[in-house]
Amino acid sequence: MDKATFKQVLLRLGFVDSKFLEDIEKEEKSENLTSDNLVSKMWKTLAGEAKGHVTLNNVRIFLLAMMGTYTDPGLPRADQNLQKIENNEYGYFNDFGDLFLDQEDIPKVQKLYH
């Protein structure tokens, strides 16, 4: 999904409200972009900036991590070519862009987003 769809998913799931999204839209259109907001941080963490999109499954895994729940993507890690994306604090991505978080990442994600 692209960034606009990603924002709408967060809105419909209740993780952000419409006023917050409006403020982000204004800020992103401004030439004086100074802060890194919650949505932009999540977009970058989910490799949206690097890949130009995020997957619904990765959003699900990350939002559950924000709520304190560890969820494995259901793919055997040993069979994956896991790589860290540059400047990405959490997890690893396989060749298909699937996010793999470690159990230790969950408290870090919670701390940053709560």
C-alpha positions in Angstrom: 0.0 0.0 0.0 1.2 3.5 -0.6 1.6 6.2 2.1 -1.9 7.7 1.6 -3.5 4.3 2.0 -1.3 3.5 5.0 -2.5 6.7 6.7 -6.1 5.7 6.0 -5.6 2.3 7.5 -4.1 3.8 10.7 -7.1 6.2 10.8 -9.7 3.4 10.3 -8.1 1.1 12.9 -8.2 4.0 15.4 -4.4 4.4 15.8 -4.6 8.1 14.7 -7.5 10.5 14.5 -8.5 12.7 11.5 -7.3 15.9 13.1 -3.8 14.4 13.6 -3.8 13.3 9.9 -4.8 16.7 8.7 -2.0 18.3 10.7 0.5 15.8 9.2 -0.8 16.5 5.7 -0.3 20.3 6.3 3.1 19.7 7.7 4.2 17.5 4.8 3.0 20.1 2.3 4.9 22.8 4.1 8.4 23.5 2.9 9.5 23.9 6.6 9.2 20.2 7.5 10.9 20.1 10.9 9.5 17.2 12.9 9.4 13.5 12.3 5.8 12.6 13.2 4.5 9.2 14.3 3.1 8.2 10.9 6.4 9.1 9.1 8.4 7.1 11.7 6.2 4.1 11.2 6.4 4.4 7.5 10.2 4.5 7.6 10.3 1.6 10.1 8.2 -0.5 7.8 10.6 0.2 5.0 8.0 2.4 3.2 10.6 5.0 2.4 13.1 2.5 1.1 10.6 0.4 -0.9 7.9 2.9 -1.7 5.2 0.8 -0.1 4.4 -1.2 3.0 2.5 -4.5 3.2 -0.7 -5.0 5.2 0.9 -7.9 7.0 3.9 -5.8 8.1 1.5 -3.1 9.4 -0.4 -5.8 11.3 2.8 -7.1 12.9 4.0 -3.7 13.8 0.7 -2.4 15.3 0.5 -5.6 17.4 4.1 -4.9 18.6 3.0 -1.4 19.6 0.3 -3.0 21.7 2.8 -5.3 23.3 2.0 -8.5 21.4 4.7 -10.5 19.7 3.6 -12.0 16.4 5.7 -14.1 14.2 5.0 -13.7 10.4 4.6 -17.5 10.1 7.6 -18.0 7.9 10.5 -20.1 9.0 13.4 -17.8 9.8 16.1 -20.3 8.8 14.8 -20.3 5.2 14.8 -16.5 4.9 17.5 -14.2 3.7 17.0 -11.6 6.4 18.5 -8.2 6.1 18.6 -5.0 8.0 17.4 -2.0 6.1 19.7 1.0 6.6 18.6 3.5 9.3 15.9 1.1 10.4 15.9 0.4 14.2 13.6 -2.6 14.3 13.5 -6.0 12.8 14.7 -7.5 9.6 13.2 -7.9 6.1 13.4 -10.9 3.8 13.7 -10.7 0.1 10.0 -10.3 -0.4 9.7 -7.4 2.1 8.2 -9.4 5.0 9.0 -7.9 8.5 10.5 -10.1 11.1 10.7 -8.7 14.6 12.5 -10.3 17.5 10.8 -10.7 20.9 13.3 -8.1 22.3 12.1 -5.5 19.8 8.6 -5.4 21.3 9.4 -3.3 24.4 11.6 -0.9 22.3 8.7 -0.4 19.9 6.3 0.2 22.7 8.6 2.7 24.4 9.0 4.7 21.2 5.3 4.8 20.3 3.7 5.2 23.7 
